[in-house]
C-alpha cells in the first residue's frame, strides 16, 4: 500500500477487502443473505413495520399507564 494514501482510503480498502472475502467464502453468509434480502421485500417490510409499530405503541401505552398509576398513589 502506498504510504501517501490517506488513512480513510486505507480503511475503506481494508473494509471492502474483508466484505468481498466474506461474501465469497463464507457459507453462512451465502446461505443467509438471500433470507435477509427477502425481509426487505415491500410486503414483508410493511408487515414487519406494522408489528414494530404495534409493539412500540403497546410499550408506550403500558409505560404511560404505569407512570400515571404510580403518580396517583
Residue pairs with C-beta under 8 A, 6 or more apart in sequence:
1 10
1 13
22 29
23 29
23 30
23 33
38 44
39 45
39 48
